[in-house]
Amino acid sequence: SRSSNISIIFIFIFALMVACYAVFMYSAGFIINLYFKRFDVKRDYTYQPKVSVILSCFNESEVVYRTIKSMRESNYPIEKLEILAFDDCSKDDSFEWIQKAAYDFPNVIARLNAKNQGKAHTVLDAVDISTGDIIVGVDSDCIFDPNAIRELIACFTEEKIAAVGGRVGVSNADETWLTRCQAVFYAMSFLVIKSSENVFRKIQCLSGPLVAIRRECFDEVRDQIEKRSFLGVKVTNGEDRALTQMLLRQGYDTYVNCDSMCWTTVPTHFSQYAKQQLRWRRSAVGQWLDALVKLPIMLRNNSVLSAIFSLMPITVMLSWNLLIITSWMSGNLMEVMGKMIFLHMFLAPVIAIGFSYFTSRHMTTDAIKGTAKLTLSLMLSSLWFPFSGLFITLFASSTLDDGGWVTRANGAQS
């Protein structure tokens, strides 16, 4: 019938848009990495201002000590690097490990909050007593490369750059196929997908585990951080994405230096992973709505390109949801989902070969084995995409007023 044909055309257009966006982002990322390195920020390693590392901890136990130790082993001048480690009323022995770190290493300040108040307010308290010209936010469960701080600071060579992020790797990548898939996602995200944003200095989300910000730029958005809310409910998640968007709306630029590395442990069980994805998706959808409301500010103070980068990923994700719902209503659900999964599985080898080529530039035996593992990981990820795109996004969209972190039921800390 005519209505059925219209529905099929409608579904096809959405499917094409979702597929084209993925193809464009991957293709652009590969091309930029291969041929446009000259657009990278010029680095000045002689620029060495005082740096304040802010670490907010909740229930990390001995892990927080290892985090501080790795940061203290940085090759940045010791007299110009202070570490402020705040415990947000952990229920374990985290503060004892923070105190041990303060005893064992120089320029480490240990503090215990009087009450649990969440990461954002803990960071603000730490910033208030810090003395650095550059503020570096880190997560309390990461291990940092000795060059991490040095690489971040060297990128503040352009006046408009307010913040520089590092690259996050996975320390337990070979533990299970789930962790391997996550390692692939992390690598592709930083090395490929963010490349287009990086060329134009419009990174939309500087990852919380490792980010450096000019103090004067942070001070400009401090009140916005303190008053974050959604539908009248205080928001305690997604500080990294929210802070990046605030800086962009102030007219500043943002950048990622993938030579500045840290490593985190990712979920090993599916239930943990699903909760993490719900938390991230809730943050992303909330920021998408916030970006829509504040679109005139972004256009006035920054650029159309920054607005597109900000809105497009979640717009495509929501379009995928609309595609699924529309195809279900027209009786074509299984056909559409099958084609989308097949498309992702077909793209997986192409993406894997391209990624392997521009990272190694020659296909050795080890590179071929790595490409095979990467291909399989991407194919497995394609099975997760329909479930994640539909159910997690819809649930996240319907629970945006939930101020909790899901994975941290006993505290407000991230």
C-alpha positions in Angstrom: 0.0 0.0 0.0 1.0 3.7 -0.4 1.3 4.2 3.4 3.5 1.1 3.7 5.8 2.4 0.9 6.1 5.8 2.6 7.0 4.1 5.9 9.7 2.0 4.2 11.1 5.1 2.5 11.0 7.0 5.9 12.8 4.1 7.6 15.4 3.9 4.8 16.2 7.6 5.1 16.8 7.3 8.9 18.9 4.2 8.4 21.0 5.9 5.8 21.5 8.9 8.0 22.7 6.8 10.9 25.0 4.8 8.7 26.4 7.8 6.8 27.2 9.6 10.1 29.2 6.6 11.3 31.0 6.2 8.0 31.7 10.0 7.8 33.2 10.2 11.3 35.4 7.1 10.9 36.5 8.1 7.4 37.3 11.7 8.5 39.2 10.5 11.5 41.4 8.2 9.4 42.1 10.8 6.8 42.9 13.5 9.4 45.3 11.1 11.2 47.0 10.1 8.0 47.4 13.5 6.2 46.5 16.4 8.5 48.9 16.1 11.4 50.1 19.6 10.6 46.9 21.0 12.1 47.9 19.7 15.6 48.6 22.2 18.3 52.2 23.3 18.4 53.7 22.2 21.7 56.0 24.2 24.0 57.7 22.0 26.6 59.5 25.0 28.1 56.2 26.4 29.3 56.0 25.1 32.9 53.6 27.0 35.1 52.6 25.8 38.6 50.0 23.0 38.3 47.4 21.9 40.9 46.2 18.4 40.5 42.7 17.9 42.0 41.7 14.4 43.0 38.3 13.6 44.5 38.0 10.1 46.0 35.1 7.9 47.2 35.5 4.3 48.2 38.7 3.6 46.2 40.8 2.1 49.1 44.4 1.3 48.1 43.8 2.3 44.5 43.9 6.0 45.4 47.4 5.6 46.7 48.6 4.0 43.5 46.9 6.9 41.6 48.7 9.5 43.6 52.0 7.6 43.4 51.8 7.5 39.6 51.0 11.2 39.5 53.9 12.0 41.9 56.3 10.1 39.6 55.5 12.6 36.8 58.5 14.1 35.1 57.0 17.6 35.6 59.1 19.7 37.9 58.3 18.6 41.5 58.3 22.1 42.9 55.7 23.2 40.4 53.3 20.3 40.9 50.9 20.1 43.9 48.4 17.3 44.4 45.2 18.0 46.4 43.5 14.7 47.4 40.1 15.1 48.9 38.1 12.1 50.4 34.3 12.6 50.1 33.5 10.6 53.3 34.4 7.2 51.9 33.0 4.2 53.9 36.3 2.3 53.5 40.0 3.1 54.3 40.5 5.5 51.4 41.4 8.4 53.5 44.1 6.4 55.4 45.7 5.7 52.0 45.5 9.3 51.0 47.2 10.3 54.3 49.9 7.7 53.6 50.4 9.2 50.2 50.7 12.7 51.8 53.4 11.3 54.2 55.3 9.4 51.5 55.4 12.0 48.7 56.1 15.8 48.6 53.5 18.4 47.8 50.5 16.1 48.5 47.7 17.7 50.5 45.1 15.3 52.2 41.7 16.5 53.1 38.5 14.7 54.5 35.1 16.3 53.7 32.9 17.0 56.7 30.0 15.4 54.8 29.5 13.6 51.5 28.8 16.4 48.9 29.6 14.9 45.5 32.5 15.3 43.1 31.6 18.7 41.7 31.5 20.5 45.1 34.6 18.6 46.3 36.5 19.8 43.3 35.3 23.4 43.9 36.5 23.2 47.5 39.9 21.9 46.3 40.3 24.5 43.7 39.6 27.2 46.3 42.8 26.3 48.2 44.9 25.4 45.2 47.6 27.7 44.0 48.4 26.6 40.5 48.0 28.6 37.3 46.7 25.4 35.6 44.2 23.1 37.3 44.4 19.4 36.3 41.4 17.2 37.1 42.0 13.5 37.5 40.0 10.4 38.5 41.0 8.6 41.7 41.2 5.1 40.0 43.6 5.8 37.1 47.3 5.3 36.6 49.1 8.1 34.8 52.0 8.1 32.3 55.0 10.1 33.6 54.7 12.4 30.6 50.9 13.0 31.1 51.1 16.4 32.8 54.0 17.6 30.7 52.1 16.8 27.5 49.0 18.6 28.6 50.7 21.8 29.7 52.8 22.0 26.5 49.6 22.4 24.4 48.6 25.7 26.0 50.2 27.6 23.1 47.1 29.1 21.6 45.4 31.8 23.6 41.9 30.6 22.9 42.5 27.1 24.2 40.9 27.0 27.7 41.3 23.2 28.4 43.4 20.3 27.1 42.4 16.7 27.7 44.4 13.5 27.7 43.8 10.1 26.3 42.3 7.3 28.4 43.4 3.7 27.9 42.1 0.5 29.4 44.4 -1.3 31.8 42.5 -4.6 31.9 41.9 -4.9 28.1 42.8 -8.6 27.9 40.7 -9.8 30.8 37.5 -10.6 28.9 35.9 -10.0 25.5 33.8 -7.3 27.1 36.9 -5.4 28.3 38.5 -5.9 24.9 35.5 -4.4 23.2 35.7 -1.4 25.6 39.4 -1.0 24.9 38.6 -0.8 21.2 35.9 1.8 21.8 38.2 3.9 23.9 41.0 3.8 21.3 38.6 4.5 18.4 37.0 7.4 20.3 40.2 9.2 21.1 42.3 8.4 18.0 39.6 8.5 15.3 36.2 9.9 16.3 37.5 12.9 18.1 39.9 13.8 15.3 37.5 16.0 13.4 36.7 18.0 16.6 40.4 18.2 17.4 41.3 19.8 14.1 38.9 22.7 14.8 39.7 22.8 18.5 36.1 21.9 19.3 36.3 18.8 21.5 32.9 18.4 23.0 33.8 16.3 26.0 37.2 16.3 27.6 37.3 13.1 29.6 37.2 13.6 33.4 40.1 11.1 34.1 42.7 13.6 32.8 42.0 17.2 31.8 43.9 20.5 32.3 42.2 23.9 32.5 43.5 27.5 32.7 42.5 28.8 36.2 41.0 32.0 34.8 38.8 30.1 32.4 37.7 27.8 35.2 36.8 30.8 37.4 34.5 32.1 34.6 32.3 29.0 34.7 32.6 28.3 38.5 29.1 29.5 39.3 27.6 27.4 36.5 29.3 24.3 37.9 28.0 25.0 41.4 24.4 25.5 40.3 24.0 22.7 37.8 20.5 21.2 37.9 17.9 19.5 35.6 14.2 20.0 36.2 15.0 21.5 39.6 17.0 18.4 40.6 20.7 18.8 41.4 22.9 17.1 38.8 25.8 15.1 40.1 26.9 13.3 36.9 28.6 14.2 33.7 30.8 17.0 35.1 33.4 16.5 32.3 30.9 16.9 29.5 29.1 19.8 31.2 32.4 21.7 32.0 33.6 21.3 28.4 30.3 22.7 27.0 30.4 25.6 29.4 33.9 26.6 28.2 32.9 26.3 24.6 29.9 28.5 25.2 32.2 31.1 26.7 33.9 31.3 23.3 37.0 29.2 24.2 38.6 26.3 22.3 39.3 22.8 23.6 41.8 20.2 22.5 42.9 16.6 23.2 46.6 15.5 23.2 46.6 11.7 22.7 50.3 11.6 23.8 49.1 12.5 27.4 48.0 9.1 28.7 46.3 7.5 31.6 44.8 4.1 32.1 41.6 3.0 33.8 40.0 -0.3 34.8 36.7 -0.9 32.9 33.8 -3.1 33.9 34.3 -6.8 33.5 30.6 -7.9 34.0 27.8 -7.0 31.7 25.6 -5.6 34.5 28.3 -3.2 35.6 28.9 -2.2 32.0 25.1 -1.5 31.4 24.9 0.7 34.5 28.0 2.6 33.4 26.5 3.1 29.9 23.2 4.3 31.5 25.0 6.9 33.5 27.0 8.1 30.5 23.9 8.1 28.2 21.9 10.0 30.8 24.6 12.6 31.0 24.9 12.8 27.2 21.1 13.2 26.6 20.9 15.8 29.4 23.7 17.8 27.9 22.0 17.5 24.5 18.9 19.1 25.8 20.9 21.7 27.6 22.8 22.4 24.3 19.5 22.8 22.5 18.3 25.4 25.0 21.6 27.3 25.0 22.1 26.9 21.2 21.9 30.7 20.6 24.7 31.3 23.2 26.9 28.7 21.4 26.3 30.2 18.0 26.9 33.7 19.3 30.1 33.0 21.3 31.6 30.1 19.4 30.6 28.8 16.0 28.1 26.9 14.0 30.6 24.0 13.7 30.8 23.7 17.5 27.0 23.6 17.7 26.9 20.8 15.1 29.6 18.8 16.9 27.6 19.3 20.2 24.2 18.2 18.9 24.9 15.6 16.1 25.9 12.4 18.0 22.9 12.3 20.3 20.6 13.5 17.4 21.8 10.5 15.4 21.2 8.2 18.4 17.7 9.5 18.9 17.1 9.1 15.2 18.1 5.5 15.6 15.4 5.2 18.3 12.9 6.8 16.0 13.9 4.4 13.3 13.3 1.4 15.5 10.0 2.6 16.8 8.8 3.5 13.3 9.9 0.1 11.8 8.1 -1.7 14.7 4.9 0.2 13.9 5.2 -0.6 10.2 6.0 -4.3 10.9 9.6 -4.2 9.6 11.4 -4.2 12.9 13.4 -7.5 12.5 14.3 -6.6 8.9 15.6 -3.1 9.8 17.5 -4.3 12.9 19.0 -7.2 10.8 20.2 -4.8 8.1 21.7 -2.4 10.7 23.6 -5.1 12.5 24.8 -6.5 9.1 26.0 -3.0 8.1 28.0 -2.6 11.3 29.5 -6.1 10.9 30.4 -5.3 7.3 32.0 -2.0 8.3 34.0 -3.7 11.1 36.8 -5.2 8.9 37.1 -1.9 6.9 37.4 0.1 10.1 39.8 -2.4 11.7 42.1 -2.4 8.7 42.1 1.4 8.4 42.7 1.8 12.2 45.6 -0.7 12.1 47.1 0.9 9.1 47.3 4.5 10.4 48.6 3.3 13.8 51.2 0.9 12.6 51.7 1.9 8.9 52.8 -1.6 8.0 51.0 -4.9 8.3 53.4 -7.2 10.3 52.3 -10.6 11.6 51.5 -9.0 15.0 49.5 -6.2 13.3 47.5 -8.8 11.3 46.7 -10.7 14.5 45.7 -7.4 16.2 43.5 -6.5 13.2 41.7 -9.8 13.5 41.0 -9.2 17.2 39.9 -5.7 16.5 37.6 -6.9 13.8 36.0 -9.5 16.1 35.6 -6.9 18.9 33.9 -4.5 16.5 31.6 -7.2 15.2 30.6 -8.1 18.8 30.0 -4.4 19.5 27.6 -4.3 16.6 25.3 -6.7 18.4 25.3 -4.4 21.4 24.5 -1.3 19.4 20.7 -1.9 18.8 20.1 -2.7 22.4 22.1 0.2 23.7 20.7 2.6 21.1 17.1 1.9 21.9 16.6 0.7 25.5 19.4 2.5 27.3 18.9 5.7 25.5 15.1 5.6 26.1 15.5 4.7 29.8 18.2 7.4 30.2 15.9 10.0 28.6 13.0 9.1 30.9 15.2 9.3 34.1 17.1 12.5 33.5 15.9 13.9 36.8 17.7 11.1 38.7 20.6 12.9 40.3 22.4 9.7 41.3 25.3 7.9 39.5 23.7 4.4 39.5 27.0 2.8 40.1 27.6 4.7 43.3 24.4 4.0 45.3 26.0 4.9 48.7 27.4 8.3 47.8 27.2 11.3 45.6 30.7 10.8 44.3 31.4 9.8 40.8 
